[in-house]
Amino acid sequence: MSPKPAASVPTALELEILKVVWQRGQATVREVYLDLAQTRKIAYTTVLTMMGILEQKGHLTKSAGERANVYRAAQPRESVVRNMVNEFITRVFSGSAKPLLVHLVDDATFEPEELAEIETRLKEKRGGTKAGAPPVRRKRRTTQD
């Protein structure tokens, strides 16, 4: 059975769970629970329920292991992050990334290494896209004032 496409961007807790699965490559509910319990108070049953929801939404796939079900991410981290950023830009900035970039440049404090990396990426973008990476195009929503 092929995995269904992810239905939505993950919530904060769903994203925490996905981060554990991405870091491990695959994980049981117990492994995710133990990892999360190191940094936050959470019930095993909450993790179990949330992982079931993530599977239903198409973010995780499940297979039978020797003693417990094993979960894997249905999409790579980069794909989920890209979808989350695109959804945020669409929702908050009506599909235009420019106001977000202006805000980040005006308000964020960047380390010199981060600025150098951003400058390098901008130069690459001006010279064309990387091989195999088509430009991202977003639908712009029109607002009527």
N, C-alpha and C positions, 0 to 999 in steps of 0.2 A: 504494500500500500504506500503510495507516494505521500509525503508530508504536505499538508495543506498550507497555503501561504499565510503568513502571520496576519491576524485580523486587525491588530491595532498596535500602537506603540505600548511598550510595557509600562506598568505603574512603577513607583519607586521600589516597592518590595519585590515585584517581579524582576526588576532590573538587578537588584541585589542577588537574587537567586541565579539569574542568568550569568552574572559575573563569576559566581562560584563554579557553575558548570563550564563556562568558557575556560576558566583557569585550570580546572581539573581535566578537561577534555570530555569526561563523562562522569556521572555521579549518581549515587542512590539518594533517596530522600534522607536517610540517616547521615550520610556524608555531608550533604548540604546543611542539614540541621546543625551538626557539630561545628562546621565552619562558621555559620552565622551566629551560633550561641557564644562564640568566643568574643564577639564584639557588640552583641545586642541581646536583649531578653526576647526570646521567641519560643513558642510552643512547637513541638514536633508535629502536632496535628495541623498547625497553621502552614508549616512548610509542605506537608503532604497535600493539603488542599490547594495551596498556591501552585505547586508543581503540576497538579492535575489541571488547573485552570490554564497554566502556560501550555500544556499539551493540547488542550481543547482549542486554544487560540492559535496554535500552529507555531509556537516559539520553541517547544521542546518535542523530541520524539522519545518514545519509550520502547524498550525491549526487555524481554525476560532474562534476568541474570541467574546465576546459580541459586542464590538465596533471596534476591530482591530484584525489583525492576531497576533497570539502568536507564538513565536519561541522558540525552545528548542535545546540544543546541541544534535547532533546525536551520539556523542561519549563522554565518560568521558574525563576530562582534561588530566588525566594520559596517556590515550591511544594516544591522539594527541601529547603530549609532547614526548612520546616514539617514535612515528613515525617520528617526527621532528628530534630528536637526531639521530635515525638510518639513516635517509636520509642524515643528515649532515656528519656522520661518513663515509657513503658510498661515498658521493660526494667528501669530502675533504681528507679523509684518506684511500681511496680504501677499505673500509669495516673493517678496523682494529681499534679498540678502543684504543689500547695501545698508539699510538702517542698522542692522545688527553689526555689520563690520565697522561702521562709523562709531557706534556705541562702544564696541570693544576697544577700538583704537583710542577713543577719547577717555574712557574710564578705567581700562585695565592697566595693570602694571606688569610689563613684560621683562623677563630676564634678557640680557643681551643675546644669549644663545637662541632664545625663542624668537626674538626679532630677526635674527639672521636666518633662521629656518623659514619664517614667514616671507622674508624678502626673496629667498631662493625659490620658494613655491610660486610667488607672484611672477618672478622672472620666467619660470618654466611656463606658467599659464599664458603670459604675454607672447611667448614664442610658440605656443601651441600646446595641445594636451599631450600627456604621456601616451605612449603606445598602448592601445587596448583600453584606454580610459576615455569614453565619450564624455563630452561636456554635459553637465547636469542642467536640465532645463526644467523650470518650475512654472506651473500655471499661475498667472497672476489673477487674483480676484479683484474685481472692480467694486469699489464702494461708492455708494451714492450718498452725497451729503445733503 
